[in-house]
Amino acid sequence: MTEARDSVSSRRLVSAGASDTGQVVLVLQGGGALGSYQAGVYEALHEAGIEPDWIVGTSIGAINASLIAGNSPQNRTTRLRAFWKKMEQNPVWSFRDIYPGFNEKLSYWSTVTNGIPGFFRPSPLAHAGDSYVLGADNAGYYSTAPLEKTLAEFVDFDLVNQCSPRLTVGAAHLRTSEMRYFDSRDTRLGVKHIMASGALPPAFPAIRIDGELYWDGGILSNTPTEVVFDDIPRRNSLIFAVHLWNPRGSEPTTMAEVLTRHKDVQYSSRIASHIARQQQAHRLRHVINQLAARLPESERNSEAVRELASYGCPTRMHIVRLLAPQLDRETHIKDIDFSPSGIKARWDAGYAHTRAVLQRKPWIGEFDALSGVVLHEQALAEAAE
């Protein structure tokens, strides 16, 4: 009986090499200051000679994605560094050696009070009372007009719209609560599309595109991998899904830990359940292919069978999950930790994690022939050690 099971198992294994992985997709989650981790991920990919064919981003992920897609490959890392340097909050006085962590707190309060030059600035009228009429286009505690200027300076949207790489950014339609993906393959993207993807309420006002208002896509889907799964036609893909919020964590014992864990749970999104459903769906598509192949040729060529067989799919998607680390003394305000030390630590971690994964290449090897979606989490766990 064991021999029979082993025989069946061996027939259901297929070998995959580098040439089988198809398009390279970079999926970038939202998470404010945590997004410097994504820049480190891209730097490691670029050094390895791996450039994405398609970038999907939400919020800060959309901003990083536009910086990559809107610059030539040789300038992308430089542009990312320049952008994140512009985001740094440097305290006037340094207490690093006297009170560890105090500089980060100063950076936080400076961000809340003054905003970040080149990103957002306070809107004084927003504090005139919660019933004060600001107007739909200005209803937020901060203005993101500085970000519009920064993106215009750092991103060449003519290059973005050449669709190499393809760029997709997610935003939430304010009136209908529906997710909208703006895709350079289908429409001309501009600075407003990127800003809409990062318009997180109540901090930032909604952004108007073609007469409609949009908020940050992260409030509906902060890890927009589903747009890759649902793309037509499907293609073999190597997907680097870059996570900024920790989907797993310990039980909180203090209110500070409750706030931190709550934010991780809220923004880590439902990616695990999305992937599980896609694994089931793609497995069924592969089953349909194999069943159709077992039919006599006369049956396979009938109109009814051809229609049923069209629900099958031979593609395989490898998902490599990369997870930003939890830094020492990290709290629920980590997404606005624009301190130089925080930005550098997360950038360096993204670079190191990605290099470790690229050395292992877990997507190359033997896999179940019926598995259309293969998740590589062990690579992530080992890289994070």
N, C-alpha and C positions, 0 to 999 in steps of 0.2 A: 504494500500500500504506500509506503514511504517513497519507494522508487517511482511509483506512478505519479505521485504529487511532484517529485523533483523533476520528472520528465516534462509534465505540464508547465511547471514553473520555468524551466529552461527554454521552452518554446515561446514563452511570453516575454522573454527579455530581448531588448534591442540595444545595440551599441550606438552611442552618440559621440561624435567628434566635434571639433571646433567648427567645422564647415556646416554642421547640421543645426546650429543654434539659431540661424536666421538673423532677424533684425535685433539690434541692441536698443533697449528701451530704458530710460531713466525716469523713475517715478518719484517725485519730490513732495513730501508732506509739508503741511503748514506748521509753523511753530515759532515765528518771530526770531528772536536772537539765536535760537537753537539752530537756525538755518546755516550757520557757519560750518556745521558738520557736513552739510551737503557740498559745500565748496571744497572741503578736503576730499570727499569722495570723488568729485569730478577731477581734481588734480591728480589723484592716483590713477584714475582711468586714462586720463590724457597722457601721463608719463608712460603708461603701458601700451600706448598706441590704440586705445579703444575710444572711439568717438561715437556718441549715441546717434542712432538714426531717427529717434523720436524721443522727445522729452515731454512729460506730462507733469504739471505742477499746480499746486494750490497755495494761495497766500504767499508766504516767503518762498515757498517752493516755486511759485510762478515767477517771482522776481529773479531768483537764481536761474531758473530755466531761460528767461528772456536774456539774461546776461550771457549765457552760453550760446543760445541760438542766434543772438544778435551781434555776435562777434566772430571773426575768423578763428579757426582752431589755434593758431599760434598766439592769439591775443586773449583767449578766454580766461586763462588762469590769472593773467595780469589784471584784467578787468574785474574779476571776482575779488582779488585782493584789494584793488582800489576802492571798490564799493564797500567792502567790509571795514576797511580802514576809515572810510567816511562815516560809518555807523558807530564807531567807538565813542564811548562816554568816558572821558578822562577826568578824574577828580582833580581839583586844583591842588589839594593836599593829599599826600599819600600816607596812610597809616598801616600799610601792609605788614611791616615788621613789628608793629606794636600791637595792633588788634587784627588778627587774621579774619578775613571776611568783611572787614569794615569798608574797604574800598568798594566792594561789590554793592553794599548798602547805599553808599554815597552815589554810585552810578545809578542805582534804581531810583532814588529820590530825584536825582537830576533829570532822569528821563521823564518821570511823572510830572515834574514841575515845569521843565523847559522844553520837553520834546527832544528830538534829535535833528540837528541841522542836516538837511539833505533827505529827511524822511518825513517827519511830521512836526507840527508846532501847535501849541495850545490855541483853542478857540475860546476866548474870554466870555463871549455871550452865552456859551453852553452852560455856564455856571450862574446865569441870571435867574434860574428856576426851571424845574422840569416841565413847566407848562409854557415857557417862553417860546414863541414861534421863531424857529431858525430857518425854516424852509426845508423841503425834502432833500435838496442837494447839499445842505450844510449841517444836517442834524447829526452831530458827532462832537465828542469832547476835543478832538484835534482836527486840524486841517492837514490833508496829505498833498497840498500843493507843492511842497518841497520835493516830494517823491517824484512828482510829474517831471520836474526839471532835471532831477538826477537821472531818471530813466531816459529822458531825451538826450542827455549827455553821454550815457554809458551804453545805450542800446541802439544799434542800427536796424530800424524796423524794415527797411528795404531788404536787408539781409535776412531778417526773420521770415519775411514773406516769400523768399526763394524756397522755403520749405525744406531746407537741408542744413540742419535737421528739422523735421516736422515739430511744431510746437503746439501743445494743447494746454489750455488753462481753464480751471473750473471756477464758476461763480454761481451764487444763489440768486435766483430771480426773486426780487423782494415781494412782489404782489402774489405770486403763485406758490412760493416755497419749493419751486422745482429747480433741479440742478441744470445748469447750462454749460456745455463745454464749447469754448471758442477754439477753433482748430485752424491753423494756417493752411491746411489742405483744402479747407472749404470756404474760408473767408479771409479778408485782409485784416491782420491784427495790428493794433496800435497801442499806444501807451495806456489808453483808457481800459483796455481789456486786462492788462496786467494789474492796474490799480484796482479794478473791480474785484479781481480774484483775492486781493488783500485787504478789502474794505471791511474789516472786522468791527461789528457794532458792539457796544455803543461808543467805542473809542473813535472809530473813523466813520465818516459819512458814506452813504451809498454812492456808487458811481453810475452815471447815466450813459447808456449805450443805445443808440437808435431809439431814443425816447423812453426807454425802460430803465429802472433802477436795479442795481445788483449789489449784493453784499458778498463778503468773503465766502468762497466755496467750502471752506473748512467747517462751516456750521452745518452743512449737509453731508459732505463726504471729504474728510481731511486726508484720506489716502486714496486718491482717485485711480486705483488700479483697474476698476471695473471698465473704464473707457478702453483699456487695452483688450480686455476679454471680449468686449462687445463689438470691437472694430470689425468691419467688413471690407474686404475679405480678410479672414484670419490668416496669420502668418506664424511660422516658427519664430519664437522670440526668446531672447535672454533678457530678463527684466531685473534691473537693479532697483528694488523698492527701498527707499531711504526713509527710515522712521525716526522721528524726533521725540516722540512721546513713548514712554515705556508701557507696553501692553500688559506686562506682568509686574507684580510688586507685592510687598509684604503687607500684613495687616497694620493699619495705622494705630498708634497708641496715644498720639497727641493731636490737638486741633491743627497744628502746623502740618503734621503728616497727613491728616484727613484732607486738607486743602490741596496738598501736593498730589496725593493719590487720585483725588477727584478729577483734577485737571488732566492727569495722565490717562485715566479711563475715558474721559470726555473726548479728548482729541486723538487718542490712539486709533480711534475709528473702529469700524466693524470689519477690519481687513481679514481677521482670522476666519470669520463666518463666510465672508465673500469668497475667500480662497477655497474653503471647504465645499461650498456650493459649486464653484467652477470646476473643482476636481471631479465632482460627481457628474456634472454636465458633460465635461470633456471625455470622461470615461465612457459614458453612454454613446457619445459620438464615435469613439473608436470601436465600441462594440458593434454599432450599426455598420461600420465599414467592414469589419470582419465577417459579420453575418451575411452582408451583401456579396462578399467575395466567395462565400460558400455556396451560393445559389447557382444553378445551371445557367449557362450563358443566355439561353432563350428566355429565362425568367428575368435575369438582370436587365435585359434590353426592353422589357415591357414598360409602358409609360407609368403604370402604378408603382412598380418597384423602383424605377428611376427617381420618382418623386419622393418616395420614402427614404431611399439611399442618400438623397441630397441633404438630409439632416445629419449625416455623418460628417466627420472631419478628421483628416490625418495629421493636423498640426500638433506640435508640442511646445509648451511654454515653460521655461525654467525661471523660477522666481527666486532671486537671492535677496534675502532680507538683511539689511544693515541697520543697526540700532545705535543711536547716539547714546553716549555714556551718561550716567548720573554722576555729576561732579560732587566733591566734598561740599557740605553745607548747602546743597541745592534745595530750593524751596519752590512754592507754587508760583513765584514771580520769575522763575528761570527764563521764561520766554521774553522778558524785557531786561535780561542781564546782558547789556551791551558793553560791559566792561572789557577792556583789552585782554585781560587774563581769561575771561570766559569765552570770548570769541576765539582766541588762540587755542585754548584747550580743546574745544569742540572741533575746530578745523583740523588740528593735529590728530585727533581720534578718528575722524572720518578718513583721513589719509592712511593711517596705520591699519584700520580695519579693512579697508578696501584692498590694500596691498596684500594683506594676509589671505583674503579670499581669492584674489587673482593668482596667488601662488598655488592654491589648492585646486582651483578650477573644478568645483564639485559638479558642474553641469556636464562634464565629460566622463563617460563611463557607460555602464549597462543599466537600463531602466525597464520597468514593466511596460510592455508594448501597449497596454490598455490605458496607461497614464498619460493624459494629455496635458496636465498641469503638475509640475514637479516643484515642490517647495524645498528650498535649501536653508533650513534653520540651523542645522548643526554647524554649518560654515560660519554663521553669524555668532553662535555661542563660542566657538573656538577663537574667532577673531577678536572677540571682546575680552578674552581672558588676559 
